[in-house]
Amino acid sequence: MTEETRRDEIAAGLAGVEAQIAEACRASGRTREELTLVAVSKTYPASDVRLLAGLGVRDVGENRDQEAAVKARECAGLGLTWHFVGQLQTNKVRSVAGYADVVHSVDRPRLVAALGQEAVRAGREITCLVQVALDGDPRRGGARPADVAAVADAVAGAPGLRLGGVMAVAPLGEEPGRAFARLREIAQAVREAHPGADVISAGMSGDMSEAVANGATHLRVGTALLGRRKPFVR
Ligand SMILES: *Cc1c(COP(=O)(O)O)cnc(C)c1O
């Protein structure tokens, strides 16, 4: 495929996503300015990230350090904000702290401590979102709702880190709107304890509208922008 064809493809994806966001905003009485679109570029090449940037996208998300580190390096100079959205092992924290501006998947005190230490070492400030396991099962990432306050407090008290708010993925087998309504309540409690921690990262290609209706501030969208990913083996 030529670069021009790919550009047209991505432009069409972006237009479709923007149309969905506009409709969701209209339906829930919100404005586009309240929302940040994070383009999740995992499995897609740095050339796609450049095309996205050329189309005005400023926020890019990745979920695996190995891939993200290379892409962030290749795209340095584009002035992008890099979001790390995947499960994060402490042995990857030093690398992630080198390029990530926002980490959406902070879910345990040990990870907070490691991120804070590496952010300070790198001389950077990293915005952290507390990931919530809305189904109460932390195995696929996220803190249990009952543990969110403690993780948020840890982030707020850690040098090098800034508490941005909360993040979640809608659990399988539950209507996303119901799940995101619970996230909104949890976000409210976090904000009461930490004024300014007003980010709600929720909503992916399949459930953007439900997320917007439930107060999301950040949408993490991959497939609807860039196309269906090829399955890959970890
Ligand atoms: C891949 C991914 C997304 C984007 O998902 P799509 O369904 O492709 O839009 C969002 N959030 C996280 C955490 C992801 O891993």
The ligand as an ORCA input file, in Angstrom:
! r2SCAN-3c Opt
* xyz 0 1
  C      -5.935     -2.163     22.567
  C      -6.459     -1.332     23.662
  C      -7.403     -0.315     23.405
  C      -7.969     -0.037     22.027
  O      -8.886     -1.035     21.718
  P      -9.753     -0.991     20.358
  O     -10.860     -1.928     20.649
  O      -8.842     -1.468     19.284
  O     -10.197      0.394     20.157
  C      -7.839      0.449     24.479
  N      -7.395      0.232     25.726
  C      -6.497     -0.734     26.015
  C      -6.063     -0.912     27.417
  C      -6.006     -1.549     24.996
  O      -5.119     -2.508     25.288
*
